[in-house]
Amino acid sequence: GFVPDYDLDADTNDEDPIENVAELWMNGLRFDVDPNSVPYDLVEVAAAQTMLDYSVDEDEFAKEEEEIENGMLTPLVARTIADRATEAAVNLVIETEEGDSEEDVWDKAEFVQAASLANRLRWSQHEVLMKFAKNLRELCNPEPEEED
């Protein structure tokens, strides 16, 4: 198999194929995400989750309630998605695959190569999800522009 290297500086637009994609599960549904876009279906699922989440600040929810009910990407919904993406990214690097427990498998080149590729894929997915979450958090809390 082939695992492409994650390119942190890759710019994407609608004309170029997206190379840095990760899978994100939320409420039992799978979404393909990249650092620069949020699938509309994911926004709808996250909006529903946000409305059901009792830990959300009531005042903040009241400000965005109409937009959330319409499935819009509000700062509150973006934070919900970013939190889930961060959780998934962390799980990718701390959880390991349950493999063959025999110690002699590490003597086999094909096992070492397969394990290496699996680790590279997990790391690539981790990087995509972390960049995705970072971009969503920046959307929630944009830094003020500096004036000259």
DRENDRENDREN-537117 format. One line per field, with one value per atom (N, C-alpha, C): x, y, z; residue number from 1; chain. Coordinates in pm, 1 decimal, decimal comma. Layout:
! residues N
xx <- c(X / ...) $
yy <- c(Y / ...) $
zz <- c(Z / ...) $
resi <- c(NUM / ...) $
chain <- c(A / ...) $
END
This chain:
! residues 148
xx <- c(81,9 / 0,0 / 85,7 / 22,6 / 91,3 / 23,0 / 98,1 / 45,4 / 114,6 / 38,9 / 103,5 / 144,9 / 253,8 / 296,9 / 197,5 / 172,3 / 84,4 / 158,1 / 97,7 / 157,1 / 82,4 / 139,8 / 76,5 / 51,1 / 133,9 / 122,6 / 40,5 / -21,1 / -97,1 / -219,0 / -230,1 / -349,0 / -445,0 / -572,1 / -671,8 / -768,7 / -817,8 / -927,8 / -1018,5 / -1126,1 / -1224,6 / -1173,3 / -1066,9 / -1017,2 / -916,0 / -842,5 / -740,0 / -796,6 / -750,4 / -795,7 / -741,9 / -820,3 / -780,2 / -698,9 / -578,0 / -489,8 / -491,7 / -515,5 / -510,5 / -651,7 / -698,6 / -834,6 / -827,6 / -916,8 / -925,7 / -1071,1 / -1091,4 / -1227,4 / -1259,5 / -1378,8 / -1424,8 / -1561,6 / -1575,2 / -1701,9 / -1768,4 / -1896,7 / -1972,7 / -2113,6 / -2156,5 / -2290,3 / -2317,6 / -2216,8 / -2232,8 / -2227,6 / -2198,2 / -2189,1 / -2045,7 / -2005,8 / -1869,3 / -1866,6 / -1767,7 / -1750,7 / -1605,7 / -1584,3 / -1449,9 / -1426,5 / -1321,7 / -1292,6 / -1151,7 / -1131,6 / -998,2 / -979,7 / -858,5 / -834,7 / -909,5 / -954,5 / -1009,0 / -1157,2 / -1229,5 / -1373,0 / -1445,6 / -1573,2 / -1656,6 / -1776,1 / -1794,9 / -1910,7 / -2042,4 / -2136,3 / -2265,5 / -2336,6 / -2329,7 / -2394,7 / -2336,1 / -2206,8 / -2143,2 / -2194,0 / -2212,4 / -2265,9 / -2405,6 / -2488,9 / -2623,9 / -2621,3 / -2536,3 / -2526,4 / -2472,8 / -2371,4 / -2314,3 / -2413,7 / -2494,5 / -2596,6 / -2699,0 / -2741,8 / -2835,6 / -2772,2 / -2645,3 / -2574,3 / -2563,3 / -2537,0 / -2524,7 / -2656,5 / -2767,6 / -2898,4 / -2929,6 / -2876,0 / -2900,3 / -2801,9 / -2692,3 / -2584,7 / -2621,8 / -2634,2 / -2674,9 / -2561,0 / -2438,1 / -2325,6 / -2304,4 / -2383,9 / -2370,3 / -2425,6 / -2354,3 / -2398,7 / -2530,5 / -2632,9 / -2767,0 / -2769,7 / -2695,6 / -2693,4 / -2629,6 / -2519,9 / -2451,9 / -2541,3 / -2609,5 / -2698,9 / -2814,3 / -2869,0 / -2981,9 / -2944,6 / -2818,4 / -2773,5 / -2771,3 / -2741,5 / -2720,9 / -2832,8 / -2937,1 / -3037,8 / -3099,0 / -3137,6 / -3201,8 / -3106,8 / -2981,1 / -2882,9 / -2854,4 / -2846,9 / -2821,3 / -2937,1 / -3060,7 / -3176,9 / -3180,8 / -3123,1 / -3118,2 / -2994,8 / -2916,6 / -2800,2 / -2683,3 / -2670,9 / -2560,1 / -2438,0 / -2322,7 / -2197,6 / -2174,5 / -2220,4 / -2202,5 / -2077,6 / -2028,1 / -1912,6 / -1937,2 / -2057,3 / -2088,8 / -2083,8 / -2139,0 / -2136,0 / -1992,3 / -1918,9 / -1778,5 / -1697,0 / -1721,5 / -1651,2 / -1686,8 / -1813,2 / -1856,0 / -1780,6 / -1771,3 / -1700,2 / -1550,7 / -1493,6 / -1349,9 / -1316,0 / -1401,9 / -1377,4 / -1379,0 / -1473,8 / -1482,4 / -1361,6 / -1320,6 / -1204,9 / -1077,6 / -1061,9 / -944,9 / -944,6 / -1060,9 / -1071,6 / -1033,5 / -1084,1 / -1053,2 / -904,4 / -845,6 / -703,4 / -616,0 / -649,0 / -571,7 / -584,9 / -705,9 / -726,5 / -644,4 / -622,4 / -543,5 / -399,6 / -344,8 / -204,3 / -185,9 / -291,2 / -272,8 / -324,2 / -414,6 / -464,7 / -380,5 / -349,3 / -273,6 / -360,6 / -327,5 / -399,9 / -368,3 / -470,0 / -446,9 / -392,6 / -271,7 / -209,8 / -171,4 / -91,2 / -41,7 / 49,1 / 24,6 / 101,1 / 232,2 / 253,7 / 378,6 / 495,0 / 601,4 / 716,0 / 792,2 / 781,3 / 858,2 / 801,9 / 683,1 / 629,4 / 714,4 / 784,8 / 868,6 / 992,2 / 1016,4 / 1126,1 / 1085,9 / 958,5 / 909,4 / 901,5 / 969,2 / 976,8 / 839,0 / 751,4 / 619,2 / 535,1 / 551,2 / 478,4 / 530,1 / 661,2 / 720,6 / 677,8 / 678,7 / 637,7 / 490,6 / 404,8 / 262,2 / 236,8 / 305,9 / 290,6 / 337,5 / 445,9 / 497,5 / 397,6 / 340,7 / 241,7 / 117,1 / 72,8 / -44,4 / -16,9 / 102,8 / 139,5 / 146,2 / 200,6 / 206,4 / 67,2 / -22,7 / -160,2 / -228,6 / -212,1 / -271,4 / -215,6 / -83,8 / -23,4 / -74,2 / -87,4 / -139,2 / -282,0 / -365,7 / -503,8 / -505,6 / -416,3 / -404,5 / -374,3 / -277,1 / -237,6 / -352,7 / -424,1 / -538,1 / -644,8 / -679,1 / -783,3 / -741,5 / -615,7 / -570,5 / -574,1 / -534,8 / -540,3 / -686,0 / -772,8 / -916,2 / -972,5 / -940,3 / -989,2 / -931,8 / -804,3 / -742,3 / -812,9 / -840,8 / -908,9 / -1049,3 / -1119,4 / -1253,0 / -1244,7 / -1144,5 / -1129,9 / -1094,4 / -1016,1 / -985,0 / -1111,0 / -1200,6 / -1328,2 / -1411,3 / -1404,5 / -1478,8 / -1421,7 / -1291,3 / -1222,6 / -1125,2 / -1175,3 / -1080,9 / -994,4 / -867,2 / -775,8 / -798,1 / -797,0 / -815,2 / -702,3 / -739,0 / -638,5 / -555,0 / -424,6 / -334,7 / -340,8 / -346,6 / -346,3 / -206,9 / -168,5 / -34,0 / -35,8) $
yy <- c(-118,4 / 0,0 / 123,8 / 235,3 / 363,3 / 460,8 / 526,4 / 627,8 / 758,8 / 857,2 / 983,0 / 1060,8 / 1135,4 / 1221,6 / 1335,2 / 1375,4 / 1487,7 / 1615,9 / 1698,2 / 1825,1 / 1936,9 / 1989,3 / 2091,6 / 2219,5 / 2245,7 / 2369,6 / 2355,3 / 2239,8 / 2218,0 / 2309,1 / 2385,1 / 2468,6 / 2390,8 / 2403,1 / 2334,8 / 2436,9 / 2406,1 / 2484,1 / 2386,9 / 2436,1 / 2347,7 / 2276,5 / 2327,3 / 2267,6 / 2155,8 / 2165,0 / 2065,8 / 1955,4 / 1833,2 / 1725,4 / 1747,8 / 1711,5 / 1726,9 / 1604,5 / 1627,6 / 1516,8 / 1483,2 / 1580,5 / 1560,2 / 1545,6 / 1422,0 / 1394,4 / 1294,9 / 1314,4 / 1221,3 / 1184,7 / 1075,8 / 1031,7 / 1071,7 / 1128,5 / 1171,6 / 1110,5 / 1042,3 / 981,7 / 1070,7 / 1097,0 / 1175,2 / 1119,5 / 1082,0 / 1024,9 / 905,9 / 821,6 / 701,0 / 721,2 / 842,9 / 871,8 / 907,7 / 868,1 / 890,0 / 1006,7 / 1094,6 / 1210,3 / 1218,8 / 1253,4 / 1280,4 / 1430,4 / 1467,5 / 1608,5 / 1639,0 / 1764,0 / 1812,7 / 1942,2 / 1990,0 / 2106,0 / 2233,5 / 2244,2 / 2371,2 / 2371,9 / 2264,8 / 2266,0 / 2176,8 / 2208,0 / 2132,9 / 2079,2 / 1947,5 / 1892,5 / 1941,8 / 1978,2 / 2029,5 / 1927,7 / 1799,7 / 1695,6 / 1691,1 / 1713,8 / 1716,5 / 1835,1 / 1949,0 / 2066,3 / 2036,5 / 1970,3 / 1936,3 / 1843,2 / 1741,3 / 1647,0 / 1717,6 / 1801,4 / 1873,6 / 1974,6 / 2036,5 / 2130,4 / 2057,2 / 1939,6 / 1859,8 / 1818,7 / 1779,9 / 1741,9 / 1861,1 / 1978,4 / 2098,7 / 2131,1 / 2113,0 / 2139,7 / 2041,4 / 1918,3 / 1817,3 / 1822,7 / 1893,5 / 1896,8 / 1989,9 / 1932,6 / 2010,7 / 2092,3 / 2067,8 / 2142,1 / 2276,0 / 2303,7 / 2427,8 / 2543,6 / 2655,6 / 2776,1 / 2824,4 / 2839,5 / 2875,4 / 3011,3 / 3108,6 / 3241,7 / 3235,3 / 3162,3 / 3148,1 / 3074,7 / 2969,9 / 2894,6 / 2982,9 / 3065,2 / 3151,4 / 3247,7 / 3297,6 / 3390,7 / 3324,4 / 3194,9 / 3125,6 / 3026,6 / 3022,2 / 2916,9 / 2907,6 / 3019,6 / 3014,9 / 2961,2 / 3007,6 / 2960,5 / 2812,0 / 2768,1 / 2626,7 / 2541,4 / 2585,9 / 2510,2 / 2500,4 / 2599,3 / 2597,2 / 2525,3 / 2464,8 / 2387,3 / 2470,9 / 2592,2 / 2679,6 / 2653,5 / 2683,1 / 2666,5 / 2790,1 / 2784,0 / 2892,7 / 2863,7 / 2962,0 / 2935,0 / 2820,2 / 2809,8 / 2702,9 / 2565,8 / 2556,2 / 2430,5 / 2399,6 / 2501,6 / 2481,3 / 2427,8 / 2479,5 / 2429,2 / 2283,8 / 2247,8 / 2109,1 / 2016,0 / 2056,4 / 1976,2 / 1972,9 / 2086,8 / 2093,3 / 2004,1 / 2003,7 / 1917,1 / 1770,1 / 1732,0 / 1592,3 / 1555,7 / 1647,5 / 1621,0 / 1606,8 / 1689,9 / 1681,0 / 1548,8 / 1510,3 / 1382,4 / 1266,1 / 1268,4 / 1161,5 / 1161,1 / 1279,2 / 1288,9 / 1233,6 / 1267,3 / 1217,6 / 1065,7 / 1014,9 / 870,1 / 796,1 / 858,6 / 793,8 / 768,5 / 856,2 / 839,0 / 766,0 / 757,7 / 686,5 / 543,5 / 515,3 / 378,6 / 303,9 / 179,9 / 98,1 / -16,5 / -67,5 / -181,6 / -305,6 / -384,8 / -513,9 / -606,3 / -651,6 / -734,4 / -870,3 / -936,5 / -1068,5 / -1053,6 / -1129,8 / -1115,9 / -1194,0 / -1269,5 / -1345,5 / -1250,7 / -1270,5 / -1182,0 / -1205,4 / -1324,8 / -1353,6 / -1286,0 / -1223,4 / -1154,1 / -1033,8 / -974,5 / -858,7 / -897,6 / -1027,4 / -1073,4 / -1079,6 / -1068,2 / -1076,2 / -936,5 / -918,5 / -787,2 / -734,9 / -823,6 / -777,8 / -724,8 / -781,1 / -732,5 / -594,7 / -578,3 / -450,2 / -342,7 / -377,2 / -281,2 / -245,0 / -343,0 / -317,4 / -230,5 / -258,8 / -179,6 / -36,3 / -21,6 / 111,2 / 191,5 / 129,3 / 197,7 / 235,1 / 145,6 / 174,3 / 292,6 / 297,2 / 409,4 / 540,3 / 537,2 / 658,5 / 707,0 / 613,9 / 651,8 / 715,4 / 654,3 / 712,5 / 852,3 / 868,9 / 1000,1 / 1102,7 / 1062,7 / 1153,2 / 1196,1 / 1100,3 / 1131,4 / 1223,5 / 1196,6 / 1280,8 / 1425,6 / 1444,4 / 1579,2 / 1651,2 / 1581,9 / 1642,3 / 1684,9 / 1597,2 / 1628,2 / 1744,1 / 1749,6 / 1859,2 / 1992,6 / 1993,7 / 2116,8 / 2157,6 / 2061,6 / 2085,3 / 2149,9 / 2093,8 / 2147,5 / 2287,5 / 2307,0 / 2438,9 / 2543,8 / 2510,4 / 2605,3 / 2636,6 / 2537,5 / 2562,0 / 2652,7 / 2631,0 / 2716,6 / 2859,8 / 2875,3 / 3009,9 / 3077,2 / 2999,3 / 3052,9 / 3102,5 / 3031,4 / 3069,5 / 3194,1 / 3204,7 / 3314,5 / 3381,6 / 3455,5 / 3519,3 / 3622,4 / 3620,6 / 3717,3 / 3852,6 / 3959,9 / 4091,3 / 4123,0 / 4186,1 / 4221,2 / 4336,5 / 4328,2 / 4433,3 / 4547,6 / 4668,4 / 4785,2 / 4845,5 / 4894,4 / 4955,1 / 5098,5) $
zz <- c(0,0 / 0,0 / 0,0 / -24,9 / -32,1 / 60,4 / 144,6 / 233,9 / 198,3 / 144,5 / 107,8 / 231,5 / 218,2 / 327,7 / 342,6 / 466,5 / 491,8 / 457,7 / 374,2 / 334,7 / 405,1 / 511,4 / 593,0 / 513,6 / 414,9 / 339,1 / 211,3 / 191,7 / 69,0 / 66,2 / -39,9 / -59,7 / -147,2 / -117,2 / -197,6 / -253,0 / -370,0 / -425,4 / -498,1 / -551,0 / -611,5 / -736,3 / -797,1 / -919,6 / -894,1 / -785,4 / -756,0 / -667,6 / -687,9 / -598,4 / -457,4 / -359,3 / -220,0 / -180,9 / -132,0 / -97,5 / 50,4 / 134,7 / 278,5 / 333,3 / 342,0 / 387,3 / 502,3 / 598,4 / 711,7 / 732,4 / 799,8 / 830,8 / 973,6 / 991,4 / 1122,4 / 1147,2 / 1259,4 / 1298,6 / 1401,9 / 1380,5 / 1478,2 / 1483,0 / 1601,2 / 1622,9 / 1531,3 / 1512,5 / 1433,7 / 1283,5 / 1238,0 / 1094,7 / 1058,6 / 938,2 / 891,4 / 794,1 / 812,2 / 724,8 / 681,4 / 555,0 / 506,2 / 519,5 / 592,3 / 613,7 / 566,8 / 528,5 / 497,0 / 575,3 / 587,7 / 674,2 / 635,2 / 510,6 / 463,9 / 432,3 / 463,0 / 435,8 / 535,8 / 555,2 / 648,9 / 571,0 / 567,2 / 496,0 / 557,2 / 470,9 / 517,2 / 606,1 / 569,9 / 650,9 / 792,1 / 803,5 / 934,5 / 1016,3 / 952,1 / 1021,5 / 1075,0 / 994,1 / 1039,0 / 1160,0 / 1155,8 / 1267,1 / 1391,2 / 1374,3 / 1488,0 / 1545,1 / 1459,1 / 1506,7 / 1593,2 / 1548,5 / 1627,8 / 1760,2 / 1756,0 / 1878,1 / 1973,3 / 1918,3 / 1999,7 / 2069,0 / 1997,9 / 2057,9 / 2170,1 / 2160,3 / 2262,9 / 2378,4 / 2358,6 / 2458,0 / 2573,0 / 2690,0 / 2807,1 / 2865,5 / 2823,2 / 2879,7 / 2809,1 / 2706,4 / 2631,7 / 2714,7 / 2712,9 / 2783,0 / 2722,0 / 2804,6 / 2756,1 / 2687,5 / 2738,2 / 2676,2 / 2538,0 / 2528,9 / 2400,2 / 2300,7 / 2348,4 / 2261,5 / 2214,6 / 2302,9 / 2267,5 / 2155,4 / 2155,5 / 2051,5 / 1913,5 / 1910,3 / 1783,6 / 1751,2 / 1832,6 / 1820,7 / 1680,6 / 1622,0 / 1490,4 / 1384,1 / 1386,9 / 1289,3 / 1308,2 / 1435,2 / 1463,8 / 1413,4 / 1437,9 / 1392,0 / 1240,0 / 1170,4 / 1023,8 / 970,5 / 1059,5 / 1017,0 / 970,9 / 1021,5 / 981,7 / 1069,4 / 1014,6 / 1088,3 / 1174,6 / 1295,8 / 1392,0 / 1475,0 / 1549,5 / 1635,5 / 1733,8 / 1787,0 / 1881,4 / 1813,4 / 1694,1 / 1618,2 / 1575,5 / 1533,8 / 1494,0 / 1610,9 / 1732,0 / 1850,1 / 1878,5 / 1859,6 / 1880,2 / 1784,5 / 1658,3 / 1558,0 / 1590,3 / 1626,0 / 1656,9 / 1775,8 / 1877,3 / 1993,6 / 1954,0 / 1869,4 / 1825,0 / 1738,1 / 1649,6 / 1563,9 / 1646,5 / 1748,3 / 1835,8 / 1910,8 / 1962,0 / 2032,9 / 1941,5 / 1818,1 / 1722,6 / 1687,4 / 1670,6 / 1636,3 / 1748,1 / 1870,7 / 1984,8 / 1994,7 / 1974,0 / 1979,5 / 1874,2 / 1759,5 / 1654,9 / 1698,2 / 1779,2 / 1817,4 / 1949,7 / 2032,0 / 2158,4 / 2153,9 / 2061,7 / 2049,9 / 1948,2 / 1979,7 / 1886,4 / 1839,7 / 1724,3 / 1669,4 / 1750,7 / 1777,3 / 1841,0 / 1733,2 / 1751,4 / 1648,6 / 1701,2 / 1625,4 / 1662,0 / 1783,3 / 1886,0 / 2009,7 / 2007,7 / 1902,9 / 1895,9 / 1870,6 / 1947,6 / 1933,2 / 1803,5 / 1746,6 / 1626,1 / 1501,2 / 1509,3 / 1392,0 / 1355,7 / 1453,5 / 1424,8 / 1343,5 / 1330,8 / 1246,8 / 1100,3 / 1072,1 / 934,9 / 874,8 / 762,8 / 699,0 / 659,0 / 610,9 / 567,0 / 683,9 / 801,7 / 919,3 / 959,8 / 960,0 / 996,3 / 896,4 / 768,0 / 664,0 / 679,9 / 705,0 / 722,4 / 845,7 / 954,0 / 1076,3 / 1053,8 / 979,8 / 950,2 / 866,9 / 764,3 / 680,8 / 761,1 / 848,2 / 931,4 / 1023,6 / 1079,9 / 1166,8 / 1089,5 / 969,5 / 886,4 / 850,1 / 820,8 / 788,2 / 909,1 / 1026,7 / 1148,3 / 1174,3 / 1157,1 / 1180,8 / 1080,0 / 953,9 / 851,0 / 884,0 / 924,2 / 961,7 / 1084,9 / 1180,0 / 1299,4 / 1260,1 / 1172,6 / 1130,4 / 1059,8 / 973,5 / 902,9 / 1002,8 / 1096,1 / 1194,1 / 1285,4 / 1324,9 / 1410,2 / 1335,5 / 1209,5 / 1129,2 / 1107,3 / 1081,5 / 1065,6 / 1192,0 / 1309,0 / 1436,4 / 1461,7 / 1430,2 / 1449,7 / 1364,3 / 1239,0 / 1150,6 / 1200,3 / 1253,2 / 1308,3 / 1431,4 / 1515,2 / 1634,4 / 1594,7 / 1490,2 / 1440,9 / 1386,6 / 1329,2 / 1282,7 / 1401,1 / 1512,5 / 1633,9 / 1698,8 / 1699,7 / 1768,2 / 1673,9 / 1576,5 / 1482,5 / 1555,4 / 1520,8 / 1580,4 / 1514,3 / 1593,0 / 1532,0 / 1435,2 / 1325,7 / 1225,1 / 1276,3 / 1248,4 / 1290,8 / 1191,8 / 1246,1 / 1158,7 / 1156,3 / 1039,0 / 1024,4 / 1061,7) $
resi <- c(1 / 1 / 1 / 2 / 2 / 2 / 3 / 3 / 3 / 4 / 4 / 4 / 5 / 5 / 5 / 6 / 6 / 6 / 7 / 7 / 7 / 8 / 8 / 8 / 9 / 9 / 9 / 10 / 10 / 10 / 11 / 11 / 11 / 12 / 12 / 12 / 13 / 13 / 13 / 14 / 14 / 14 / 15 / 15 / 15 / 16 / 16 / 16 / 17 / 17 / 17 / 18 / 18 / 18 / 19 / 19 / 19 / 20 / 20 / 20 / 21 / 21 / 21 / 22 / 22 / 22 / 23 / 23 / 23 / 24 / 24 / 24 / 25 / 25 / 25 / 26 / 26 / 26 / 27 / 27 / 27 / 28 / 28 / 28 / 29 / 29 / 29 / 30 / 30 / 30 / 31 / 31 / 31 / 32 / 32 / 32 / 33 / 33 / 33 / 34 / 34 / 34 / 35 / 35 / 35 / 36 / 36 / 36 / 37 / 37 / 37 / 38 / 38 / 38 / 39 / 39 / 39 / 40 / 40 / 40 / 41 / 41 / 41 / 42 / 42 / 42 / 43 / 43 / 43 / 44 / 44 / 44 / 45 / 45 / 45 / 46 / 46 / 46 / 47 / 47 / 47 / 48 / 48 / 48 / 49 / 49 / 49 / 50 / 50 / 50 / 51 / 51 / 51 / 52 / 52 / 52 / 53 / 53 / 53 / 54 / 54 / 54 / 55 / 55 / 55 / 56 / 56 / 56 / 57 / 57 / 57 / 58 / 58 / 58 / 59 / 59 / 59 / 60 / 60 / 60 / 61 / 61 / 61 / 62 / 62 / 62 / 63 / 63 / 63 / 64 / 64 / 64 / 65 / 65 / 65 / 66 / 66 / 66 / 67 / 67 / 67 / 68 / 68 / 68 / 69 / 69 / 69 / 70 / 70 / 70 / 71 / 71 / 71 / 72 / 72 / 72 / 73 / 73 / 73 / 74 / 74 / 74 / 75 / 75 / 75 / 76 / 76 / 76 / 77 / 77 / 77 / 78 / 78 / 78 / 79 / 79 / 79 / 80 / 80 / 80 / 81 / 81 / 81 / 82 / 82 / 82 / 83 / 83 / 83 / 84 / 84 / 84 / 85 / 85 / 85 / 86 / 86 / 86 / 87 / 87 / 87 / 88 / 88 / 88 / 89 / 89 / 89 / 90 / 90 / 90 / 91 / 91 / 91 / 92 / 92 / 92 / 93 / 93 / 93 / 94 / 94 / 94 / 95 / 95 / 95 / 96 / 96 / 96 / 97 / 97 / 97 / 98 / 98 / 98 / 99 / 99 / 99 / 100 / 100 / 100 / 101 / 101 / 101 / 102 / 102 / 102 / 103 / 103 / 103 / 104 / 104 / 104 / 105 / 105 / 105 / 106 / 106 / 106 / 107 / 107 / 107 / 108 / 108 / 108 / 109 / 109 / 109 / 110 / 110 / 110 / 111 / 111 / 111 / 112 / 112 / 112 / 113 / 113 / 113 / 114 / 114 / 114 / 115 / 115 / 115 / 116 / 116 / 116 / 117 / 117 / 117 / 118 / 118 / 118 / 119 / 119 / 119 / 120 / 120 / 120 / 121 / 121 / 121 / 122 / 122 / 122 / 123 / 123 / 123 / 124 / 124 / 124 / 125 / 125 / 125 / 126 / 126 / 126 / 127 / 127 / 127 / 128 / 128 / 128 / 129 / 129 / 129 / 130 / 130 / 130 / 131 / 131 / 131 / 132 / 132 / 132 / 133 / 133 / 133 / 134 / 134 / 134 / 135 / 135 / 135 / 136 / 136 / 136 / 137 / 137 / 137 / 138 / 138 / 138 / 139 / 139 / 139 / 140 / 140 / 140 / 141 / 141 / 141 / 142 / 142 / 142 / 143 / 143 / 143 / 144 / 144 / 144 / 145 / 145 / 145 / 146 / 146 / 146 / 147 / 147 / 147 / 148 / 148 / 148) $
chain <- c(A / A / A / A / A / A / A / A / A / A / A / A / A / A / A / A / A / A / A / A / A / A / A / A / A / A / A / A / A / A / A / A / A / A / A / A / A / A / A / A / A / A / A / A / A / A / A / A / A / A / A / A / A / A / A / A / A / A / A / A / A / A / A / A / A / A / A / A / A / A / A / A / A / A / A / A / A / A / A / A / A / A / A / A / A / A / A / A / A / A / A / A / A / A / A / A / A / A / A / A / A / A / A / A / A / A / A / A / A / A / A / A / A / A / A / A / A / A / A / A / A / A / A / A / A / A / A / A / A / A / A / A / A / A / A / A / A / A / A / A / A / A / A / A / A / A / A / A / A / A / A / A / A / A / A / A / A / A / A / A / A / A / A / A / A / A / A / A / A / A / A / A / A / A / A / A / A / A / A / A / A / A / A / A / A / A / A / A / A / A / A / A / A / A / A / A / A / A / A / A / A / A / A / A / A / A / A / A / A / A / A / A / A / A / A / A / A / A / A / A / A / A / A / A / A / A / A / A / A / A / A / A / A / A / A / A / A / A / A / A / A / A / A / A / A / A / A / A / A / A / A / A / A / A / A / A / A / A / A / A / A / A / A / A / A / A / A / A / A / A / A / A / A / A / A / A / A / A / A / A / A / A / A / A / A / A / A / A / A / A / A / A / A / A / A / A / A / A / A / A / A / A / A / A / A / A / A / A / A / A / A / A / A / A / A / A / A / A / A / A / A / A / A / A / A / A / A / A / A / A / A / A / A / A / A / A / A / A / A / A / A / A / A / A / A / A / A / A / A / A / A / A / A / A / A / A / A / A / A / A / A / A / A / A / A / A / A / A / A / A / A / A / A / A / A / A / A / A / A / A / A / A / A / A / A / A / A / A / A / A / A / A / A / A / A / A / A / A / A / A / A / A / A / A / A / A / A / A / A / A / A / A / A / A / A / A / A / A / A / A / A / A / A / A / A / A / A / A / A / A / A / A / A / A / A / A / A / A / A / A / A / A / A / A) $
END
